[in-house]
Amino acid sequence: MAIVERGVGTKMIQAPYRAVKEALTQTRGAGSFRIALPGEKRPRQVVVKQVDRDVVSNKVQHLTLMQVSEGDLVEMEVQVVAHGVPACVDRNQATLETPTRTVKLLGRIADLPEFVRVETAALEVGATVSAGDLEMPEGVSLASSADATLFVVSPVRVKADEPSSAELPEPDAEAS
């Protein structure tokens, strides 16, 4: 694990997997949490900067944390989550696609949400939701492109059936 310290650089540390997993479950806001290092009197507030996982087991292999304080202005990537299922999707007339799953936000650590929730239940076939459509919490602005497509309600494409024998043209008698 690495901690990017303010004004100092990067400090490499080792931690048991269970301790890392427990720390990650204690996150709040934009994924910030406190971590106490051996030999230090006070815990530090950090955010997860990067997580490297094993491609097979999905276990965390390396974690990079960045030291922050509540008032720091930071740019963070946060997950975009759909809330609700459009009626046309329920009726198997469309699919809800998510071409972009995250957006970058700029704000103070204390103001940044852990994720952005988008109400998708009322969307109809052909509807799109772009990053610019998101409502940001006070003190937070969009750092991603406003044109980034987050959700698309696409019609289900039905494969045309093979023509039945009744619809097939009669063989031409002269062609035989």
Secondary structure as UniProt FT lines:
FT   STRAND          2..5
FT   TURN            6..8
FT   STRAND          9..12
FT   HELIX           17..25
FT   TURN            29..31
FT   STRAND          32..35
FT   TURN            38..39
FT   STRAND          44..53
FT   TURN            55..57
FT   STRAND          60..67
FT   TURN            70..71
FT   STRAND          73..83
FT   HELIX           87..90
FT   TURN            91..92
FT   STRAND          94..97
FT   STRAND          102..108
FT   TURN            109..111
FT   STRAND          115..119
FT   TURN            121..122
FT   TURN            125..126
FT   STRAND          128..130
FT   HELIX           131..133
FT   TURN            138..139
FT   STRAND          141..142
FT   TURN            146..147
FT   STRAND          149..155
FT   TURN            165..167
FT   HELIX           173..175
//
